Amino acid sequence: MDAPEGWTLEDGGKALVRTFKFKDFSEAFGFLSRVALHAEKADHHPEFTSVWNRVDFRLTSHDAGGVTDRDVALAEAINRLAG
């Protein structure tokens, strides 16, 4: 499985990871809010950490034990939401 643009396969292919950086906390938080609304509708929720202007994602399907098409679709949606 290929990683979407900007994403990296990590942990032996068990997770997609990416870091996004923004101008400030407000931009990062707004982005996370958009991602949260999409994730809730898709019923597929990302692991993330947020520190001021940086948001780090780790996408995996725990029940499948690794990356699935749902993770790839979520990564692509996150890319679109990042603009």
PDB file with SEQRES, HELIX, SHEET and CRYST1 records, atoms N, CA, C and O in Angstrom:
SEQRES   1 A   83  MET ASP ALA PRO GLU GLY TRP THR LEU GLU ASP GLY GLY          
SEQRES   2 A   83  LYS ALA LEU VAL ARG THR PHE LYS PHE LYS ASP PHE SER          
SEQRES   3 A   83  GLU ALA PHE GLY PHE LEU SER ARG VAL ALA LEU HIS ALA          
SEQRES   4 A   83  GLU LYS ALA ASP HIS HIS PRO GLU PHE THR SER VAL TRP          
SEQRES   5 A   83  ASN ARG VAL ASP PHE ARG LEU THR SER HIS ASP ALA GLY          
SEQRES   6 A   83  GLY VAL THR ASP ARG ASP VAL ALA LEU ALA GLU ALA ILE          
SEQRES   7 A   83  ASN ARG LEU ALA GLY                                          
HELIX    1 AA1 PHE A   25  ALA A   42  1                                  18    
HELIX    2 AA2 ASP A   69  ALA A   82  1                                  14    
SHEET    1 AA1 4 THR A   8  GLU A  10  0                                        
SHEET    2 AA1 4 ALA A  15  LYS A  21 -1                                        
SHEET    3 AA1 4 ARG A  54  LEU A  59 -1                                        
SHEET    4 AA1 4 GLU A  47  VAL A  51 -1                                        
CRYST1    1.000    1.000    1.000  90.00  90.00  90.00 P 1           1          
ATOM      1  N   MET A   1       0.846  -1.181   0.000  1.00  0.00           N  
ATOM      2  CA  MET A   1       0.000   0.000   0.000  1.00  0.00           C  
ATOM      3  C   MET A   1       0.892   1.244   0.000  1.00  0.00           C  
ATOM      4  O   MET A   1       1.833   1.345   0.787  1.00  0.00           O  
ATOM      5  N   ASP A   2       0.586   2.178  -0.885  1.00  0.00           N  
ATOM      6  CA  ASP A   2       1.352   3.418  -0.961  1.00  0.00           C  
ATOM      7  C   ASP A   2       0.765   4.456  -0.014  1.00  0.00           C  
ATOM      8  O   ASP A   2      -0.448   4.529   0.179  1.00  0.00           O  
ATOM      9  N   ALA A   3       1.641   5.247   0.568  1.00  0.00           N  
ATOM     10  CA  ALA A   3       1.216   6.330   1.452  1.00  0.00           C  
ATOM     11  C   ALA A   3       0.776   7.520   0.604  1.00  0.00           C  
ATOM     12  O   ALA A   3       1.394   7.815  -0.418  1.00  0.00           O  
ATOM     13  N   PRO A   4      -0.293   8.206   1.024  1.00  0.00           N  
ATOM     14  CA  PRO A   4      -0.707   9.422   0.315  1.00  0.00           C  
ATOM     15  C   PRO A   4       0.397  10.488   0.367  1.00  0.00           C  
ATOM     16  O   PRO A   4       1.312  10.411   1.187  1.00  0.00           O  
ATOM     17  N   GLU A   5       0.293  11.463  -0.508  1.00  0.00           N  
ATOM     18  CA  GLU A   5       1.297  12.524  -0.579  1.00  0.00           C  
ATOM     19  C   GLU A   5       1.521  13.175   0.788  1.00  0.00           C  
ATOM     20  O   GLU A   5       0.575  13.583   1.462  1.00  0.00           O  
ATOM     21  N   GLY A   6       2.794  13.262   1.179  1.00  0.00           N  
ATOM     22  CA  GLY A   6       3.162  13.900   2.438  1.00  0.00           C  
ATOM     23  C   GLY A   6       3.159  12.982   3.643  1.00  0.00           C  
ATOM     24  O   GLY A   6       3.640  13.364   4.709  1.00  0.00           O  
ATOM     25  N   TRP A   7       2.627  11.779   3.495  1.00  0.00           N  
ATOM     26  CA  TRP A   7       2.533  10.822   4.590  1.00  0.00           C  
ATOM     27  C   TRP A   7       3.642   9.783   4.456  1.00  0.00           C  
ATOM     28  O   TRP A   7       4.152   9.529   3.365  1.00  0.00           O  
ATOM     29  N   THR A   8       4.002   9.188   5.595  1.00  0.00           N  
ATOM     30  CA  THR A   8       5.030   8.155   5.634  1.00  0.00           C  
ATOM     31  C   THR A   8       4.464   6.914   6.297  1.00  0.00           C  
ATOM     32  O   THR A   8       3.742   7.008   7.289  1.00  0.00           O  
ATOM     33  N   LEU A   9       4.793   5.748   5.749  1.00  0.00           N  
ATOM     34  CA  LEU A   9       4.450   4.487   6.419  1.00  0.00           C  
ATOM     35  C   LEU A   9       5.495   4.245   7.499  1.00  0.00           C  
ATOM     36  O   LEU A   9       6.697   4.325   7.245  1.00  0.00           O  
ATOM     37  N   GLU A  10       5.029   3.951   8.691  1.00  0.00           N  
ATOM     38  CA  GLU A  10       5.934   3.766   9.817  1.00  0.00           C  
ATOM     39  C   GLU A  10       5.567   2.492  10.568  1.00  0.00           C  
ATOM     40  O   GLU A  10       4.504   1.910  10.348  1.00  0.00           O  
ATOM     41  N   ASP A  11       6.446   2.075  11.441  1.00  0.00           N  
ATOM     42  CA  ASP A  11       6.185   0.912  12.293  1.00  0.00           C  
ATOM     43  C   ASP A  11       5.910  -0.332  11.453  1.00  0.00           C  
ATOM     44  O   ASP A  11       4.956  -1.069  11.702  1.00  0.00           O  
ATOM     45  N   GLY A  12       6.776  -0.555  10.437  1.00  0.00           N  
ATOM     46  CA  GLY A  12       6.617  -1.733   9.593  1.00  0.00           C  
ATOM     47  C   GLY A  12       5.351  -1.727   8.766  1.00  0.00           C  
ATOM     48  O   GLY A  12       4.807  -2.786   8.454  1.00  0.00           O  
ATOM     49  N   GLY A  13       4.875  -0.543   8.408  1.00  0.00           N  
ATOM     50  CA  GLY A  13       3.657  -0.444   7.608  1.00  0.00           C  
ATOM     51  C   GLY A  13       2.380  -0.463   8.422  1.00  0.00           C  
ATOM     52  O   GLY A  13       1.290  -0.586   7.864  1.00  0.00           O  
ATOM     53  N   LYS A  14       2.500  -0.341   9.742  1.00  0.00           N  
ATOM     54  CA  LYS A  14       1.313  -0.410  10.600  1.00  0.00           C  
ATOM     55  C   LYS A  14       0.644   0.935  10.830  1.00  0.00           C  
ATOM     56  O   LYS A  14      -0.449   0.995  11.395  1.00  0.00           O  
ATOM     57  N   ALA A  15       1.296   2.027  10.394  1.00  0.00           N  
ATOM     58  CA  ALA A  15       0.713   3.348  10.627  1.00  0.00           C  
ATOM     59  C   ALA A  15       1.163   4.329   9.554  1.00  0.00           C  
ATOM     60  O   ALA A  15       2.266   4.228   9.015  1.00  0.00           O  
ATOM     61  N   LEU A  16       0.285   5.279   9.257  1.00  0.00           N  
ATOM     62  CA  LEU A  16       0.609   6.425   8.425  1.00  0.00           C  
ATOM     63  C   LEU A  16       0.878   7.590   9.364  1.00  0.00           C  
ATOM     64  O   LEU A  16       0.111   7.812  10.301  1.00  0.00           O  
ATOM     65  N   VAL A  17       1.950   8.340   9.135  1.00  0.00           N  
ATOM     66  CA  VAL A  17       2.275   9.475  10.006  1.00  0.00           C  
ATOM     67  C   VAL A  17       2.549  10.717   9.162  1.00  0.00           C  
ATOM     68  O   VAL A  17       3.034  10.637   8.034  1.00  0.00           O  
ATOM     69  N   ARG A  18       2.224  11.859   9.747  1.00  0.00           N  
ATOM     70  CA  ARG A  18       2.504  13.141   9.097  1.00  0.00           C  
ATOM     71  C   ARG A  18       2.421  14.253  10.128  1.00  0.00           C  
ATOM     72  O   ARG A  18       1.633  14.191  11.072  1.00  0.00           O  
ATOM     73  N   THR A  19       3.239  15.262   9.933  1.00  0.00           N  
ATOM     74  CA  THR A  19       3.225  16.470  10.748  1.00  0.00           C  
ATOM     75  C   THR A  19       2.788  17.644   9.880  1.00  0.00           C  
ATOM     76  O   THR A  19       3.240  17.794   8.745  1.00  0.00           O  
ATOM     77  N   PHE A  20       1.912  18.464  10.425  1.00  0.00           N  
ATOM     78  CA  PHE A  20       1.484  19.700   9.777  1.00  0.00           C  
ATOM     79  C   PHE A  20       1.896  20.859  10.664  1.00  0.00           C  
ATOM     80  O   PHE A  20       1.783  20.775  11.886  1.00  0.00           O  
ATOM     81  N   LYS A  21       2.374  21.944  10.061  1.00  0.00           N  
ATOM     82  CA  LYS A  21       2.733  23.144  10.819  1.00  0.00           C  
ATOM     83  C   LYS A  21       1.937  24.322  10.288  1.00  0.00           C  
ATOM     84  O   LYS A  21       1.716  24.460   9.085  1.00  0.00           O  
ATOM     85  N   PHE A  22       1.512  25.169  11.219  1.00  0.00           N  
ATOM     86  CA  PHE A  22       0.674  26.315  10.898  1.00  0.00           C  
ATOM     87  C   PHE A  22       1.295  27.598  11.444  1.00  0.00           C  
ATOM     88  O   PHE A  22       2.308  27.567  12.143  1.00  0.00           O  
ATOM     89  N   LYS A  23       0.670  28.718  11.113  1.00  0.00           N  
ATOM     90  CA  LYS A  23       1.166  30.020  11.529  1.00  0.00           C  
ATOM     91  C   LYS A  23       1.176  30.164  13.052  1.00  0.00           C  
ATOM     92  O   LYS A  23       2.105  30.727  13.631  1.00  0.00           O  
ATOM     93  N   ASP A  24       0.119  29.641  13.689  1.00  0.00           N  
ATOM     94  CA  ASP A  24      -0.006  29.807  15.131  1.00  0.00           C  
ATOM     95  C   ASP A  24      -0.990  28.769  15.697  1.00  0.00           C  
ATOM     96  O   ASP A  24      -1.505  27.921  14.968  1.00  0.00           O  
ATOM     97  N   PHE A  25      -1.233  28.855  16.987  1.00  0.00           N  
ATOM     98  CA  PHE A  25      -2.117  27.917  17.676  1.00  0.00           C  
ATOM     99  C   PHE A  25      -3.531  27.958  17.103  1.00  0.00           C  
ATOM    100  O   PHE A  25      -4.161  26.918  16.915  1.00  0.00           O  
ATOM    101  N   SER A  26      -4.022  29.152  16.829  1.00  0.00           N  
ATOM    102  CA  SER A  26      -5.388  29.301  16.349  1.00  0.00           C  
ATOM    103  C   SER A  26      -5.598  28.581  15.016  1.00  0.00           C  
ATOM    104  O   SER A  26      -6.612  27.909  14.832  1.00  0.00           O  
ATOM    105  N   GLU A  27      -4.657  28.715  14.094  1.00  0.00           N  
ATOM    106  CA  GLU A  27      -4.762  28.015  12.812  1.00  0.00           C  
ATOM    107  C   GLU A  27      -4.705  26.503  13.002  1.00  0.00           C  
ATOM    108  O   GLU A  27      -5.470  25.763  12.383  1.00  0.00           O  
ATOM    109  N   ALA A  28      -3.800  26.052  13.856  1.00  0.00           N  
ATOM    110  CA  ALA A  28      -3.680  24.607  14.109  1.00  0.00           C  
ATOM    111  C   ALA A  28      -4.961  24.064  14.727  1.00  0.00           C  
ATOM    112  O   ALA A  28      -5.428  22.992  14.343  1.00  0.00           O  
ATOM    113  N   PHE A  29      -5.532  24.793  15.678  1.00  0.00           N  
ATOM    114  CA  PHE A  29      -6.740  24.336  16.348  1.00  0.00           C  
ATOM    115  C   PHE A  29      -7.939  24.334  15.390  1.00  0.00           C  
ATOM    116  O   PHE A  29      -8.766  23.423  15.431  1.00  0.00           O  
ATOM    117  N   GLY A  30      -8.029  25.341  14.539  1.00  0.00           N  
ATOM    118  CA  GLY A  30      -9.102  25.369  13.540  1.00  0.00           C  
ATOM    119  C   GLY A  30      -9.016  24.169  12.611  1.00  0.00           C  
ATOM    120  O   GLY A  30     -10.028  23.545  12.293  1.00  0.00           O  
ATOM    121  N   PHE A  31      -7.798  23.848  12.176  1.00  0.00           N  
ATOM    122  CA  PHE A  31      -7.565  22.681  11.336  1.00  0.00           C  
ATOM    123  C   PHE A  31      -8.006  21.406  12.054  1.00  0.00           C  
ATOM    124  O   PHE A  31      -8.696  20.567  11.474  1.00  0.00           O  
ATOM    125  N   LEU A  32      -7.607  21.267  13.312  1.00  0.00           N  
ATOM    126  CA  LEU A  32      -7.995  20.071  14.081  1.00  0.00           C  
ATOM    127  C   LEU A  32      -9.510  19.975  14.226  1.00  0.00           C  
ATOM    128  O   LEU A  32     -10.065  18.876  14.210  1.00  0.00           O  
ATOM    129  N   SER A  33     -10.175  21.100  14.364  1.00  0.00           N  
ATOM    130  CA  SER A  33     -11.641  21.090  14.469  1.00  0.00           C  
ATOM    131  C   SER A  33     -12.260  20.560  13.184  1.00  0.00           C  
ATOM    132  O   SER A  33     -13.211  19.780  13.226  1.00  0.00           O  
ATOM    133  N   ARG A  34     -11.723  20.981  12.038  1.00  0.00           N  
ATOM    134  CA  ARG A  34     -12.237  20.483  10.751  1.00  0.00           C  
ATOM    135  C   ARG A  34     -11.986  18.987  10.624  1.00  0.00           C  
ATOM    136  O   ARG A  34     -12.857  18.244  10.170  1.00  0.00           O  
ATOM    137  N   VAL A  35     -10.800  18.545  11.022  1.00  0.00           N  
ATOM    138  CA  VAL A  35     -10.481  17.113  10.968  1.00  0.00           C  
ATOM    139  C   VAL A  35     -11.418  16.327  11.884  1.00  0.00           C  
ATOM    140  O   VAL A  35     -11.902  15.259  11.512  1.00  0.00           O  
ATOM    141  N   ALA A  36     -11.672  16.855  13.077  1.00  0.00           N  
ATOM    142  CA  ALA A  36     -12.548  16.162  14.031  1.00  0.00           C  
ATOM    143  C   ALA A  36     -13.953  15.991  13.472  1.00  0.00           C  
ATOM    144  O   ALA A  36     -14.550  14.925  13.619  1.00  0.00           O  
ATOM    145  N   LEU A  37     -14.488  17.026  12.835  1.00  0.00           N  
ATOM    146  CA  LEU A  37     -15.836  16.928  12.258  1.00  0.00           C  
ATOM    147  C   LEU A  37     -15.876  15.878  11.145  1.00  0.00           C  
ATOM    148  O   LEU A  37     -16.822  15.097  11.056  1.00  0.00           O  
ATOM    149  N   HIS A  38     -14.852  15.865  10.305  1.00  0.00           N  
ATOM    150  CA  HIS A  38     -14.790  14.860   9.230  1.00  0.00           C  
ATOM    151  C   HIS A  38     -14.659  13.454   9.822  1.00  0.00           C  
ATOM    152  O   HIS A  38     -15.359  12.534   9.402  1.00  0.00           O  
ATOM    153  N   ALA A  39     -13.767  13.293  10.790  1.00  0.00           N  
ATOM    154  CA  ALA A  39     -13.522  11.976  11.386  1.00  0.00           C  
ATOM    155  C   ALA A  39     -14.785  11.418  12.042  1.00  0.00           C  
ATOM    156  O   ALA A  39     -15.060  10.221  11.963  1.00  0.00           O  
ATOM    157  N   GLU A  40     -15.537  12.287  12.681  1.00  0.00           N  
ATOM    158  CA  GLU A  40     -16.774  11.840  13.330  1.00  0.00           C  
ATOM    159  C   GLU A  40     -17.770  11.338  12.282  1.00  0.00           C  
ATOM    160  O   GLU A  40     -18.398  10.297  12.470  1.00  0.00           O  
ATOM    161  N   LYS A  41     -17.912  12.075  11.186  1.00  0.00           N  
ATOM    162  CA  LYS A  41     -18.822  11.645  10.106  1.00  0.00           C  
ATOM    163  C   LYS A  41     -18.360  10.330   9.486  1.00  0.00           C  
ATOM    164  O   LYS A  41     -19.176   9.475   9.144  1.00  0.00           O  
ATOM    165  N   ALA A  42     -17.040  10.176   9.344  1.00  0.00           N  
ATOM    166  CA  ALA A  42     -16.479   8.962   8.731  1.00  0.00           C  
ATOM    167  C   ALA A  42     -16.408   7.810   9.728  1.00  0.00           C  
ATOM    168  O   ALA A  42     -16.147   6.672   9.339  1.00  0.00           O  
ATOM    169  N   ASP A  43     -16.637   8.093  11.007  1.00  0.00           N  
ATOM    170  CA  ASP A  43     -16.517   7.109  12.087  1.00  0.00           C  
ATOM    171  C   ASP A  43     -15.148   6.428  12.052  1.00  0.00           C  
ATOM    172  O   ASP A  43     -15.030   5.213  12.212  1.00  0.00           O  
ATOM    173  N   HIS A  44     -14.123   7.249  11.838  1.00  0.00           N  
ATOM    174  CA  HIS A  44     -12.736   6.761  11.850  1.00  0.00           C  
ATOM    175  C   HIS A  44     -11.892   7.884  12.435  1.00  0.00           C  
ATOM    176  O   HIS A  44     -11.715   8.931  11.811  1.00  0.00           O  
ATOM    177  N   HIS A  45     -11.375   7.660  13.631  1.00  0.00           N  
ATOM    178  CA  HIS A  45     -10.785   8.729  14.421  1.00  0.00           C  
ATOM    179  C   HIS A  45      -9.264   8.610  14.494  1.00  0.00           C  
ATOM    180  O   HIS A  45      -8.734   7.552  14.834  1.00  0.00           O  
ATOM    181  N   PRO A  46      -8.558   9.710  14.171  1.00  0.00           N  
ATOM    182  CA  PRO A  46      -7.099   9.672  14.147  1.00  0.00           C  
ATOM    183  C   PRO A  46      -6.489   9.810  15.537  1.00  0.00           C  
ATOM    184  O   PRO A  46      -7.093  10.376  16.449  1.00  0.00           O  
ATOM    185  N   GLU A  47      -5.292   9.284  15.672  1.00  0.00           N  
ATOM    186  CA  GLU A  47      -4.454   9.598  16.831  1.00  0.00           C  
ATOM    187  C   GLU A  47      -3.732  10.884  16.468  1.00  0.00           C  
ATOM    188  O   GLU A  47      -3.213  11.006  15.358  1.00  0.00           O  
ATOM    189  N   PHE A  48      -3.687  11.843  17.381  1.00  0.00           N  
ATOM    190  CA  PHE A  48      -2.959  13.066  17.085  1.00  0.00           C  
ATOM    191  C   PHE A  48      -2.436  13.701  18.367  1.00  0.00           C  
ATOM    192  O   PHE A  48      -2.949  13.459  19.460  1.00  0.00           O  
ATOM    193  N   THR A  49      -1.402  14.519  18.201  1.00  0.00           N  
ATOM    194  CA  THR A  49      -0.939  15.402  19.260  1.00  0.00           C  
ATOM    195  C   THR A  49      -0.845  16.791  18.648  1.00  0.00           C  
ATOM    196  O   THR A  49      -0.591  16.953  17.454  1.00  0.00           O  
ATOM    197  N   SER A  50      -1.058  17.781  19.495  1.00  0.00           N  
ATOM    198  CA  SER A  50      -0.994  19.158  19.038  1.00  0.00           C  
ATOM    199  C   SER A  50      -0.165  19.962  20.030  1.00  0.00           C  
ATOM    200  O   SER A  50      -0.434  19.959  21.231  1.00  0.00           O  
ATOM    201  N   VAL A  51       0.848  20.649  19.508  1.00  0.00           N  
ATOM    202  CA  VAL A  51       1.687  21.516  20.323  1.00  0.00           C  
ATOM    203  C   VAL A  51       1.784  22.857  19.601  1.00  0.00           C  
ATOM    204  O   VAL A  51       2.411  22.955  18.546  1.00  0.00           O  
ATOM    205  N   TRP A  52       1.184  23.852  20.150  1.00  0.00           N  
ATOM    206  CA  TRP A  52       1.106  25.209  19.630  1.00  0.00           C  
ATOM    207  C   TRP A  52       0.728  25.238  18.156  1.00  0.00           C  
ATOM    208  O   TRP A  52      -0.463  25.204  17.845  1.00  0.00           O  
ATOM    209  N   ASN A  53       1.697  25.298  17.221  1.00  0.00           N  
ATOM    210  CA  ASN A  53       1.371  25.424  15.798  1.00  0.00           C  
ATOM    211  C   ASN A  53       1.587  24.129  15.019  1.00  0.00           C  
ATOM    212  O   ASN A  53       1.525  24.129  13.790  1.00  0.00           O  
ATOM    213  N   ARG A  54       1.839  23.036  15.716  1.00  0.00           N  
ATOM    214  CA  ARG A  54       2.158  21.757  15.069  1.00  0.00           C  
ATOM    215  C   ARG A  54       1.118  20.700  15.438  1.00  0.00           C  
ATOM    216  O   ARG A  54       0.693  20.598  16.589  1.00  0.00           O  
ATOM    217  N   VAL A  55       0.722  19.919  14.439  1.00  0.00           N  
ATOM    218  CA  VAL A  55      -0.196  18.803  14.665  1.00  0.00           C  
ATOM    219  C   VAL A  55       0.440  17.554  14.063  1.00  0.00           C  
ATOM    220  O   VAL A  55       0.766  17.531  12.876  1.00  0.00           O  
ATOM    221  N   ASP A  56       0.618  16.521  14.875  1.00  0.00           N  
ATOM    222  CA  ASP A  56       1.185  15.250  14.437  1.00  0.00           C  
ATOM    223  C   ASP A  56       0.080  14.194  14.417  1.00  0.00           C  
ATOM    224  O   ASP A  56      -0.653  14.029  15.392  1.00  0.00           O  
ATOM    225  N   PHE A  57      -0.027  13.486  13.298  1.00  0.00           N  
ATOM    226  CA  PHE A  57      -1.024  12.427  13.150  1.00  0.00           C  
ATOM    227  C   PHE A  57      -0.360  11.066  13.049  1.00  0.00           C  
ATOM    228  O   PHE A  57       0.745  10.931  12.523  1.00  0.00           O  
ATOM    229  N   ARG A  58      -1.051  10.063  13.562  1.00  0.00           N  
ATOM    230  CA  ARG A  58      -0.694   8.658  13.375  1.00  0.00           C  
ATOM    231  C   ARG A  58      -2.000   7.925  13.082  1.00  0.00           C  
ATOM    232  O   ARG A  58      -2.878   7.832  13.940  1.00  0.00           O  
ATOM    233  N   LEU A  59      -2.118   7.408  11.865  1.00  0.00           N  
ATOM    234  CA  LEU A  59      -3.341   6.731  11.444  1.00  0.00           C  
ATOM    235  C   LEU A  59      -3.103   5.239  11.339  1.00  0.00           C  
ATOM    236  O   LEU A  59      -2.156   4.793  10.691  1.00  0.00           O  
ATOM    237  N   THR A  60      -3.970   4.472  11.983  1.00  0.00           N  
ATOM    238  CA  THR A  60      -3.923   3.023  11.919  1.00  0.00           C  
ATOM    239  C   THR A  60      -5.307   2.483  12.243  1.00  0.00           C  
ATOM    240  O   THR A  60      -6.091   3.144  12.924  1.00  0.00           O  
ATOM    241  N   SER A  61      -5.602   1.307  11.768  1.00  0.00           N  
ATOM    242  CA  SER A  61      -6.864   0.640  12.117  1.00  0.00           C  
ATOM    243  C   SER A  61      -6.525  -0.445  13.133  1.00  0.00           C  
ATOM    244  O   SER A  61      -6.045  -1.521  12.775  1.00  0.00           O  
ATOM    245  N   HIS A  62      -6.778  -0.150  14.388  1.00  0.00           N  
ATOM    246  CA  HIS A  62      -6.383  -1.062  15.465  1.00  0.00           C  
ATOM    247  C   HIS A  62      -6.997  -2.447  15.296  1.00  0.00           C  
ATOM    248  O   HIS A  62      -6.337  -3.458  15.533  1.00  0.00           O  
ATOM    249  N   ASP A  63      -8.276  -2.487  14.880  1.00  0.00           N  
ATOM    250  CA  ASP A  63      -8.939  -3.789  14.756  1.00  0.00           C  
ATOM    251  C   ASP A  63      -8.345  -4.626  13.624  1.00  0.00           C  
ATOM    252  O   ASP A  63      -8.454  -5.852  13.642  1.00  0.00           O  
ATOM    253  N   ALA A  64      -7.714  -3.972  12.632  1.00  0.00           N  
ATOM    254  CA  ALA A  64      -7.095  -4.700  11.515  1.00  0.00           C  
ATOM    255  C   ALA A  64      -5.599  -4.907  11.735  1.00  0.00           C  
ATOM    256  O   ALA A  64      -4.953  -5.644  10.991  1.00  0.00           O  
ATOM    257  N   GLY A  65      -5.056  -4.256  12.755  1.00  0.00           N  
ATOM    258  CA  GLY A  65      -3.636  -4.419  13.055  1.00  0.00           C  
ATOM    259  C   GLY A  65      -2.697  -3.659  12.130  1.00  0.00           C  
ATOM    260  O   GLY A  65      -1.520  -3.999  12.016  1.00  0.00           O  
ATOM    261  N   GLY A  66      -3.219  -2.627  11.466  1.00  0.00           N  
ATOM    262  CA  GLY A  66      -2.364  -1.847  10.579  1.00  0.00           C  
ATOM    263  C   GLY A  66      -3.156  -0.900   9.706  1.00  0.00           C  
ATOM    264  O   GLY A  66      -4.324  -0.612   9.968  1.00  0.00           O  
ATOM    265  N   VAL A  67      -2.502  -0.422   8.667  1.00  0.00           N  
ATOM    266  CA  VAL A  67      -3.105   0.551   7.762  1.00  0.00           C  
ATOM    267  C   VAL A  67      -4.098  -0.129   6.828  1.00  0.00           C  
ATOM    268  O   VAL A  67      -3.806  -1.168   6.237  1.00  0.00           O  
ATOM    269  N   THR A  68      -5.273   0.476   6.708  1.00  0.00           N  
ATOM    270  CA  THR A  68      -6.306  -0.017   5.793  1.00  0.00           C  
ATOM    271  C   THR A  68      -6.695   1.101   4.830  1.00  0.00           C  
ATOM    272  O   THR A  68      -6.188   2.219   4.921  1.00  0.00           O  
ATOM    273  N   ASP A  69      -7.593   0.788   3.917  1.00  0.00           N  
ATOM    274  CA  ASP A  69      -8.105   1.791   2.979  1.00  0.00           C  
ATOM    275  C   ASP A  69      -8.763   2.954   3.715  1.00  0.00           C  
ATOM    276  O   ASP A  69      -8.731   4.087   3.234  1.00  0.00           O  
ATOM    277  N   ARG A  70      -9.355   2.688   4.870  1.00  0.00           N  
ATOM    278  CA  ARG A  70      -9.980   3.762   5.658  1.00  0.00           C  
ATOM    279  C   ARG A  70      -8.935   4.761   6.137  1.00  0.00           C  
ATOM    280  O   ARG A  70      -9.204   5.961   6.177  1.00  0.00           O  
ATOM    281  N   ASP A  71      -7.747   4.283   6.499  1.00  0.00           N  
ATOM    282  CA  ASP A  71      -6.681   5.180   6.934  1.00  0.00           C  
ATOM    283  C   ASP A  71      -6.182   6.031   5.768  1.00  0.00           C  
ATOM    284  O   ASP A  71      -5.936   7.227   5.919  1.00  0.00           O  
ATOM    285  N   VAL A  72      -6.039   5.401   4.613  1.00  0.00           N  
ATOM    286  CA  VAL A  72      -5.595   6.129   3.420  1.00  0.00           C  
ATOM    287  C   VAL A  72      -6.621   7.204   3.068  1.00  0.00           C  
ATOM    288  O   VAL A  72      -6.252   8.338   2.761  1.00  0.00           O  
ATOM    289  N   ALA A  73      -7.902   6.854   3.110  1.00  0.00           N  
ATOM    290  CA  ALA A  73      -8.957   7.822   2.804  1.00  0.00           C  
ATOM    291  C   ALA A  73      -8.947   8.971   3.811  1.00  0.00           C  
ATOM    292  O   ALA A  73      -9.144  10.125   3.428  1.00  0.00           O  
ATOM    293  N   LEU A  74      -8.723   8.675   5.086  1.00  0.00           N  
ATOM    294  CA  LEU A  74      -8.667   9.719   6.104  1.00  0.00           C  
ATOM    295  C   LEU A  74      -7.456  10.617   5.883  1.00  0.00           C  
ATOM    296  O   LEU A  74      -7.558  11.837   6.011  1.00  0.00           O  
ATOM    297  N   ALA A  75      -6.304  10.021   5.550  1.00  0.00           N  
ATOM    298  CA  ALA A  75      -5.110  10.808   5.266  1.00  0.00           C  
ATOM    299  C   ALA A  75      -5.354  11.753   4.090  1.00  0.00           C  
ATOM    300  O   ALA A  75      -4.959  12.918   4.136  1.00  0.00           O  
ATOM    301  N   GLU A  76      -5.995  11.260   3.054  1.00  0.00           N  
ATOM    302  CA  GLU A  76      -6.296  12.100   1.888  1.00  0.00           C  
ATOM    303  C   GLU A  76      -7.251  13.219   2.264  1.00  0.00           C  
ATOM    304  O   GLU A  76      -7.095  14.345   1.793  1.00  0.00           O  
ATOM    305  N   ALA A  77      -8.242  12.928   3.108  1.00  0.00           N  
ATOM    306  CA  ALA A  77      -9.174  13.966   3.565  1.00  0.00           C  
ATOM    307  C   ALA A  77      -8.437  15.007   4.419  1.00  0.00           C  
ATOM    308  O   ALA A  77      -8.689  16.204   4.284  1.00  0.00           O  
ATOM    309  N   ILE A  78      -7.543  14.566   5.280  1.00  0.00           N  
ATOM    310  CA  ILE A  78      -6.760  15.489   6.105  1.00  0.00           C  
ATOM    311  C   ILE A  78      -5.919  16.385   5.213  1.00  0.00           C  
ATOM    312  O   ILE A  78      -5.816  17.584   5.472  1.00  0.00           O  
ATOM    313  N   ASN A  79      -5.317  15.833   4.173  1.00  0.00           N  
ATOM    314  CA  ASN A  79      -4.564  16.651   3.218  1.00  0.00           C  
ATOM    315  C   ASN A  79      -5.441  17.749   2.624  1.00  0.00           C  
ATOM    316  O   ASN A  79      -5.022  18.903   2.531  1.00  0.00           O  
ATOM    317  N   ARG A  80      -6.662  17.384   2.220  1.00  0.00           N  
ATOM    318  CA  ARG A  80      -7.585  18.381   1.644  1.00  0.00           C  
ATOM    319  C   ARG A  80      -7.954  19.434   2.674  1.00  0.00           C  
ATOM    320  O   ARG A  80      -8.001  20.622   2.354  1.00  0.00           O  
ATOM    321  N   LEU A  81      -8.216  19.019   3.898  1.00  0.00           N  
ATOM    322  CA  LEU A  81      -8.604  19.955   4.955  1.00  0.00           C  
ATOM    323  C   LEU A  81      -7.468  20.901   5.332  1.00  0.00           C  
ATOM    324  O   LEU A  81      -7.710  22.017   5.793  1.00  0.00           O  
ATOM    325  N   ALA A  82      -6.247  20.460   5.137  1.00  0.00           N  
ATOM    326  CA  ALA A  82      -5.086  21.311   5.432  1.00  0.00           C  
ATOM    327  C   ALA A  82      -4.947  22.415   4.376  1.00  0.00           C  
ATOM    328  O   ALA A  82      -4.297  23.435   4.602  1.00  0.00           O  
ATOM    329  N   GLY A  83      -5.583  22.177   3.208  1.00  0.00           N  
ATOM    330  CA  GLY A  83      -5.543  23.172   2.152  1.00  0.00           C  
ATOM    331  C   GLY A  83      -4.216  23.229   1.491  1.00  0.00           C  
ATOM    332  O   GLY A  83      -4.018  24.023   0.572  1.00  0.00           O  
TER     333      GLY A  83                                                      
END                                                                             
